[in-house]
Amino acid sequence: GETQFHEIENEHPEVSWHSLWEKVWYESRSEPEYLWQSSSSSSDFEPKLSLTPLTFGTIKAAFYAMMVAVPLAIMGAIFTAYFMSPRMRNLVKPTIEIMEALPTVILGFLAGLWLAPLVENNLPGVFSILILTPIMVLLTAWLWTKLPKSLRQRIPDGWEAAILIPVVILVGIVSMKLSLPLEKLLFDGDMPGWLESTGIGYDQRNSLVVGMVMGFAVIPTIFSITEDAIFSVPKQLTIGSLALGATPWQTLTKVVLLTASPAIFSAVMIGLGRAVGETMIVLMATGNTPIMDFNIFEGFRALSANIAVEMPEAAVNSTHYRVLFLAALVLFSATFVFNTLAELVRQRLRKKYSSL
């Protein structure tokens, strides 16, 4: 029969699970949207603090970076460790590992100020390189098998890859030279404008540029761990497989890669963690537009870049300040989950193939 009074003061009423992760119908908007807009010059500003587009941007950056880095790093490590001559390996491996010492702020600076305009002005040439390079590599390898044996024996075993260096350089030069003629012939002289006319948005600083540069930054990590793992496979396994009649390629796919698979998987997951947490490249080369679009020609805003940009300007203990710390916690949690799952899978693979 008593009446009790409780006073509740919500210091951050604009924040809830719904506002952080689900679509919200904000004032003056035509429909519910995922929006991040933490500040504005207008007096009727309503904070929009959705973490969904930032998380999406982080995943998008990591996806395109791994699309570039994983095939190049793993295939390069396989060839370097298993097929390349020791002398050439001693030149290639340290060179790639030195790439990891390049500061990411320099890579981001080059991506934003040099590579992005270059890609925009030569977009057909860039795609020509991506298409023609694997074709020419395969064609060169096929032509190599058709040469007389006397000519092929002039190049020592394990140095065949050196033949591809001028091929790749020539493909790059020819593709860039043909870029403007192709653009005039196929896209009326303006491929970015043609993409816009077809409903595909194009920003100068986009996911294509970030994928190329961040992939370049992640390659040394994946390459080094994978190459060491393949090179460290016990020689008796390789020799025994070859002695039983298996070809070098069968030995590689059925014995060497299976034995090294735990370390290769760990290398990929470490590279993924590096891509998820990268800050300076995505900060300087993406345009920092918090949009929900998987288009490779559009930019994005990642969690790490958002924290780096807005944390110095956030008022201490404000809602914005606390949400930025929450974004950091989300980033840490994602990295922790990835690494934990990677370790569990690695242990299972190691246990499965330890009997080889």
N, C-alpha and C positions, 0 to 999 in steps of 0.2 A: 503493500500500500504506500510505498515511498516513491517520490519522484527524484530521479537523479539526472544531473546535467553533465554532458561531456562536451568539451570544446575541442574541435579538430581544426588544425590549421595546415592546409596543403600548400607547401611552399612552391611546388612545381605542378600546377594543375594542367599545364599544357602537355605533359608527358604521361603516356600510358603505353601499355603493350600495343594497343591499337594504333596510336599515333606514331610509334617507332617502327612497326613492321607491317602494317596493313594500309590499304588505301584510305585516304581521308578526303572528304569533300570540303575544301577550304573556301572561304568567302571569295567571291568574284571568279570562281572557277566553274567551268561548265560540267565537270564530272569529278568523281573521286580519283585521286592520283597519288603516286609515290613522289614526294617532293622533299628536297633538302634546300632550304633557304634560311640561313641563320641570322641574316641581317638585311636591312633595307634602308633606303633614304626616305621612304614615305612615312607619314605619321600614323597611317592606319595599318601598319605592318603587323602581320600575324606570323610568329615563328613557325617554320615548317621543318621538323627535325626527324624525318624518316631516314632510318639507317639502311633501308632496303636498297635504294639505288647505289649507295656507297659499297655495300656488300656485293651487289651485282657487278659493280665496276672492278672490284678486287678480283672476283672470279673471272671476269672477262679478260683482264690483264694477264692473269696467270695462264688462262687457257691458250691465248694466242702466243704467249712466250714459250710455253711448252710445246706447242705445235711446231715451232721453229727449232727449239733446242734439242728435244728428245731424239728425233731421227738423225740429225747431224751428229750429235754427240755420241750416241750409242753406235751408229754405223762407223763413225770415224774411229772410235775406241776399238771396235772389233777388228777393223783392218790394221790399225796401228799395232795392236798387241799380238795378232795371230798371223798376219800375212806380210807385214812390212819388215824390211831388213833391219838388223840391230843398229846399223849406223844411221839410217834414215830415221828410225824411231828416236834415237838420241837427239835428233834435230827437231822433230815434230812435237814430241811430248813437252819439252820445256817451253817451246814457243807458245803452245796453247795454254799451258799453266800460267805463263806470264800475263796472258789476257785477263786473268782474274784479279791482277793487281791494279788494273785501270780503275780510277775512281768513278763511281756511278754518276757523280755530279758532272763530270766531263762528258760521259756518254749521254746524259740527259741534255746537256748544253748543245752537243753536236746534233742530237736527234731533233731538238726543237728549232734550232737556227740554221742548220745545214741540210739534214736529211729530209725533213718534212717538206720544205720548198722543192727540193730535188725530186722527191717522189711525186709531188703534185704536178710538176712541169713535165715529168717523163713517166706518167702512170702506165701507158701501154708498154714502154720499155721495161719497167719493173716486172710486169706480169709476163712479158716475153722471157725475161731471165728465169723466172720461176718455172716456166713451162719448158723452155729449150734446154736448160742445163741438164736435167736428168735424161732427156732424150739424147743429147749429144754425148753424155757420159756412156750411156748404154751402146750407142752407135760406135763410139771410139773403141770400147771394149770388144765389140763384135768384129770390127775391122782388124783389131790387134790379133785376134785368133786366126784371121785369114792371111796374115803376112807369112812369108816363107820362114821356116824354122831358123835358118841361118841369120836372118835379121833380128828375130826375137831373142836369140841367144846373146846378142851383143849388149843387151840390157841385163844387168845382174838380177837374180831373183830378189823380189821384195822392193825393187825400185820402179815397178811398172806404174805406180801411182803418179810418178813425176811426169808421165806423158799427159796426164789430165790437166796439169797446171796451165799450159798454154791454151788448151781447149776451153777451160772455164773462163780465162781472161778474154779469149776471142769472143765467146758467147756474150759476155758482159758488154764488150765494146760494140759489137754488131747490134745487140738489142737496143742499146742507148742511141746509136746512130739511126736506127729505124723507128725510134719512138715517135718523132714528129710526123714522118710520112704516114705511119700507121694511124696516128691520131687524126690527121686530116682525111685519110681515106675512110676510116670506120666511124669516127665520132665527130665529124664536122669541125675538127681542129680543137675540140675542147671536151676531153673525156670527163672531167669533174662536172662540167655543165650538163653533159649528156646524162650522167648518173642522176643529177638533180631533176632533170626533166622526166626521168622514168620513175621518180618517186623514191630513189635511193639517196639519202642525204650524204653529203660529203663535207668533211672538215679537214683543213690542212693538217692539223695535229690529231691523228686518229689512231685506231687500234693497230692498223697495219704497220705504222712507223714504230709504235711501242713494241709490237711483237718482234719486229726485226732487231731492235736495239736491245730489248730485255732478253730476247733469246740469245743474242751475242754475249750478254753478261752472264747468263746461266750455263752456257755451253761448257766453260772450263770446269765447273764443279762436277757436272755429270760425267764429262769425258774422263777426268782424272781418276775418279773412283771406279768407273767401269773398266778403264784400261788396266788399272792395277789389279782388279779382280780377275780379269781374263788372263792377264800375264802371269798371275800367281797360281793358276790351276796346275796341279802337279803334272809334271811332264810324263810320268809313267802312264797316266790316263790317256794322254794324247798318243803316245807311242804305242800303247797296247791297242787302241782303237785302229790306228793305221796298220798295225801288224796283223790284225784280224781281217783286213781287206776293205775297211771303210775309206772313203775318199776324204780329203781334207775338209770339204764342205760338210759332209755327213758327220765327221768328228766334231766340227765346230758346233753344229746345230743339236746333235744328240748327246754330246758329252760336255764340251767346254761351256756352252751357254747355260746348260742346266746346272752345272756345278757352280758357276759364277752368278746364277740368277738372284740369290739373296742380296748380294752386294749391288747388283745392277738395279734391283728394285729400290734399295736404300738410296742409291745415287739419284734416281728419278724423284723420290719423295723429298730428298734434301734440296734438289733443284726446285721442286714445287714450293717448298717452304721459302726458299730465297725469292721466288717470283711473287708469292703472296705478300711478303713483307717489304718488297722493294718500294722505295720512297722517291728518290730524286728523279729517276727516269720517268715515272708516271706523273710526277709533279710538273716536269718541264716539257713533256712531249705529248700531253693528252688534251690540253685545253681546259681540263678540270670542269667538265660539264656533267653534273649529276643526273644522267638520263638512263632510262631503262631500254636500251636498244642494243642488240647483239651485232648490229651492222659493223663490219670490219672497217668501214670508212667513216665511222662516227667516233667521237671521243667518249670519255667517261671520267668519273672521279672515284678514286680508290680510297679506302679507309685510311691507309697510311699517309697519303698525300693530303687528305682532308685534315687530319690531326696536325700535320706539319704546318699547314697554311693558317688554320684558325686558332690553334691553341695559344699563340702569343697575344691574340687580340681578345680572347674570351675573358670576361670579368670573373674573378675568383669566386667560387661557390655559386655562380649563376646556373640556371638550367642548361644553357649552352655549354658551359664549362664541364658540368657533370655528364652531359651526353657525350662529349668528346672523350672523357675517361671511359665511358661505357663502350664507345667505339674501339678504344684501345684494348679493352677487355675482350670484346668480340674477336678482334684480330689475334690476340694471344690465344684465346680458346680454340680458334680454328687451326692455328699452327700446332697447338698441343694435341688436338684430336688427330690431325694428319700424321704427326710424328708417332703417336701411340699406335695407330692402326698400322703404320709402316713397320714399326718394330714387331708387332704381332705377326704380320704376314711374313716378315723376314725370318723370324724364328721358325715359323712353320715350313718355309721353303728350305731353310738350312737343315732342319731335321729330316725333311723328305729326301733331299739329295745328298745327305752326308754319307750314305752308304756307297756312293759311286766310287 
